Amino acid sequence: MSRERTKISGSGERSRLNAKLIRDFGRSRAKAHKDIREGLPQRQRAGMPGWKKKRAAFPSLNYTRRGFRLKDGRLHVAGGIVLSVVWSRDLPGEPSSVRLYRDSVGHWYCSFVVPAEVWPLPETGRVLGVDWGVKETATTTSNAHDLPHAQHGRKARTRLTRYDRMMARRRPKKGQAASKGYREAKKWRAKTYAKIARQRQDTGRKWAKKAVTDHDAIAVEDFRPKFLARSSMARKAADAAIGATKKALVEMGRKHGRDIRLVHPAHTTMDCASCGARTKHALPLSERTYTCTACGAVSPRDKNSARVMLVRAGLNPAGAEGVRPPGAPLPEAA
């Protein structure tokens, strides 16, 4: 299933809202208990639902097939409410449910659930290996498909700092209502963050569409950047938006029927893509050139890791340079 998000403006009835909240609460609690019974790892479990304060949660409404309908480009929901919709795109199919929600800026959106359709692209006979990083968001086996760090957050840091100072000066005392100036500064800050998120999403989707269009199969490092949040590279890693870019690539590959293979990232920087030998010690981050002690191959560190992705994924490396051919022996490092 896929979701189509569209901007709207409107509200719902209190009684229907309470019923939907109870239904969502029950569904979330049942999913959390199911994950516990199945013994899923903690990071993969759905969290137990908890109560939120009104000012800490954004309003949302969920409607199933019987609770809404589309007529003449307008959204009719239960309770006789008619909403004028600003459509971002045409729906590819008949929606089965819709979720209305408000974001931090105050804009209302509707997210439709429609059957996912596959739009196959012509075959190219080429494969691609992708390695994630901070200096470059994505380093691939093809120089034409490398994704440089766009630095959207760094470019907007001056404005964000200004709004943070405005909020600090106008912050209300405990028990007092926020002033108009404080609310305006908070809204400008939220708009800036929303713009940065849209820029990152747009950059990731455009790159993913290009990579998927030019290659039949893609070996992607199954990288989880969560640990970077506790390192000195936390701000730069967050600005790189590795998780959002990886998600866009996987979704784009599924949409166009491409073969996306996730590769475990362990020891990818220690293995040689040419001969398969593994170094005895991990390379420090300051060392950006990989030199194999077994075959003498020298290549940029990230490029070597991208080629290792192809070998581990079992893809035919005919279109990638410097990759060990299938069936070649694996020598030991000296």
N, C-alpha and C positions, 0 to 999 in steps of 0.2 A: 504494500500500500504506500501511497505517497501523499504528501500534503501540499496544498496550494494556499498561500497566504495572501490575503487581500485586506486593504485598509477600509475601515467602516467607521460609523459613529452611531451610538445608540446605547440603550440600557435594558434591563430585564425586571421582572416582577420579583418581590422579595420571597414569596412563597415558593415559586419555582426555583429560585436560586438555592434556597435551603434544601429542597429535594435533590438537586443536582450535587450539592456539596456532600450530602449524606451518601449518595450513590458513588461518587468519586472516592470518598473516604473508605467505603467498604471494598471497592475494587483495589485500591492501593494496599490496604491491609491484607487482603487475601493474597495479593502478589508477593508481599514481603514474607508471609508465612510459607508460601509455596517454595520460595528460594531457600528458606531455612531448612525445610524438610528435604529438599533435593541436595543439600550440602554444598551449595555454590560457594566459591571463595568470597570473602568479605567485600572485596572491591567490585564484585559482579552482582551483589545482591541489591534488590530494590529496598530502599530505606523504609522504615516504619513511618507512617504518616504522623505528623504532629501538628499541634495548633499554632497558628500564627496570629499576631496582632493585626488589626485592620490596617494600620499604617505600614506594616512590614510586608504585606502581600498585595499583589495586584488583582483586581477583580477579573473573573473569567466565568464563562458559561459554556456548557457542553450540551449539544442537542443531537439526538439520534434521528433516524430517518423520519419518524412520525412527528418530530418536533419542529421541522422547518421545511421550507420549499422555496424554490427559485422561480420567479415569474417576472418576465419583462425586464430582466437584468437587476431585479431588486430581491432582497432576502427577506422572506416572511418567516418569523419565528413564532413559537407558541405564545399565546396571550394577545394575539392581534397586533403584534409589533412589526412594522415594516421599516427596513433599513435600506438607505441608499448606499450602494457599494461602489467604490472606486476600484475597478478590476485591473489587476496587474497583468493578467493573462486569461485566456479562455480555459475553462476546465476541460481536461482531456476525456472525462467520463462523467457518469452520474455519481454524485457524492453520496456517501452512506452516512456521514455525520459531519458536524461542524463545531468548531470551538471558537468562541468569541472571547477576546482578552485585550487588556490594556497594557501598554509597555510603560517604561519609566518616564518617557517624555509626555505621556498623556494621550497618545494616539491609540485608537481602537483598531484591531485587526480581526479577520476571520480566517481560520485555517480549516480547509476542507479535506476530508479523507476520500480519495478516489482510487480506483483500481490502478495499479502500476502497469504501465505499458512499456515494452521494449522497442526502441527505435534502432535497429541494427545499422551499422555503418559498413561500408565496403572494406574488404580485407586488404591489408597492406603487406603482410608477411614479415613484419618487423616486431621486435620485442624491446622492452625498456626496463632498466633497473633504476630504482629510486632510493636514495639515501637522504634522510632528514638531517638538518644541521641548523646552527644559529647564524653563522656568517652568511651562508646561503640557505634559504629555507629548504630547497630541494636541489640536490646534486644528482644528476642522472648520467647514464652511459652515453647520452647524446648531448653534445655541447649546446645544441639549438634548443633543448628543452629544459635547461637549468633554470631554476626560479630564484632570482636574487632577493635579498631581504628588502622588502618595500619600505620599511620603517615608517609606517603610517602613524604609529603612536608617538614616535620621536618628533615627527614634524608638528604634531599638535600639542607637544608638551608645554610650550610657552602659554598657550591659551588655557590649558588645564591648570597650570600653576597659578595663573591670574584668577581663575574662578575659585580655586581652593582658598586663596588669600581673601577674596571677597566674602566667601562663606565664613571663614574664620573671624573676620572683623564683625560680621553681622550675626554671628551665632547667638540665638536667644538664650537667656539664662534658664535654669531649670524651673519648670512650671509655667514659663511664659510662652505665649504664642509666637511663632516665627514671623518676622517682619516681611513686608512685600519685597524688599531688596534681597533678603536671604532666600526667599522662594524663587525669585528671578535668577539669582546666581546658581542655585541648585538646578534649575531647569536648563540653563545654558550649559552647565557642566554635563548634565545627562544627555543633551543633544550632541555635544562633542563626542562623548563616548559612543553614542549610537552611530554617529558618522564613521568613526574609526572602525567599528565592527562591520559596517556595511562595506567599507573599503577593503578590509581584509577578506571578507566573504567574496567580493567581486573579483579580487586578484586571484584567490584560490580557484574559483570556478572557471575563470578564463584559462588559467594554466591547465587545469584538469581537462577541459574540453579539447585543448590543443594536444595534450599527451594522449588522450583516448582516441582522438581522430587519427593520429599518425601511427598508432601501434595496436597490434592485435592482442598482445598479452603484456602485462606490466607486473613486475615483481617489486612489491612495496615493503619497506621496512616497517614492521609492526611496532613502531616506536611509541612509547607512552611518556610524554614530556612532563608528567606530574612531579618527578623528582627534581626537575630543574627549578621548580618554585622555591626550593630550599637552598639553592646555590647562589653564587654571586652573579650568575647570568639570568636571574629570574626575570628581570624587566625586559631584557633583549629577547629572551626565549618567548615570553608572552606576546611581545610585539611581532614575532615571526609567525605566530598563529599556526603552529605545526599541526595541532589537532584538528583545527577547522579545515586546513588544506587537505589533510589526509582523508577526512570525512567527505569532502567534496570530490576527491578522486575516486573513492570507493563508490559513491552514489552515481557519479557520472559513468563509471564503468558498468554498473548494473543497468543503468538506463539504456546504454547503447550496446549491451550484450558483449562487452569485452571481458577477457579473462584477467581478473585482478587477484594476485596471490600475495598474501601477507606472510612475510618472512620474519622469523624470530631474530631479534637484534643481537643476541649473545655472540661475542667474539667476531663480529663482522669487521671490526677495525684491526683485528689481529691476523685474519686469514689472507692469504695471497690469492687473487683471482686468477693468476696465470698458472700456478702449479698446485695450489691448495694447501701449501704449508702454513703452519701457524707459529707465530712468534711466541717465545717463552714468557715474555712480559708484555703487559698492556702498554700501548703507546700513550705518552702524556698528551694533553690537549695542545700544548705548544708545538708539538712536532706535527707538521702538516704534510710531510712527504713520507710515503710508505716505501721502504726498501726491503725486499725479500732476501733473506740470507741463504735461501736454498737455490733459487734460480737467478737471483740478481736483478729481478724486475724492479723498476723504479717508476712510481706514478704518484699523483696527488692522493692524499689519504682518502678523501671523500669519493673520488672517482673509483678507487680500488674497492671501496665498500659497496658502491653502486653495482659494480661488476660481480661482486660476491653474491648480491641479491639474486642475480640471474642464475648463477650456478646452484645456489641452495633451492631455488624455486623449481629447478629442473627444466627450465626453458631452453630452447635451442638458441645458443648465443651467436647465430650466424650474422646478425646485424649489429653486434657489439664488438668493439675492438678490445684486445687484451684479455679476453676471457678464455679460460682453460677449456679445450674441446671435450665433449662428453667421452667418458671412458678412459681418460688419461690417468696415469698413476699419480698418487699423492705422496710426494717426497716429504721427508721430515726436515724441519728447520735445523740449521747447524747450531 
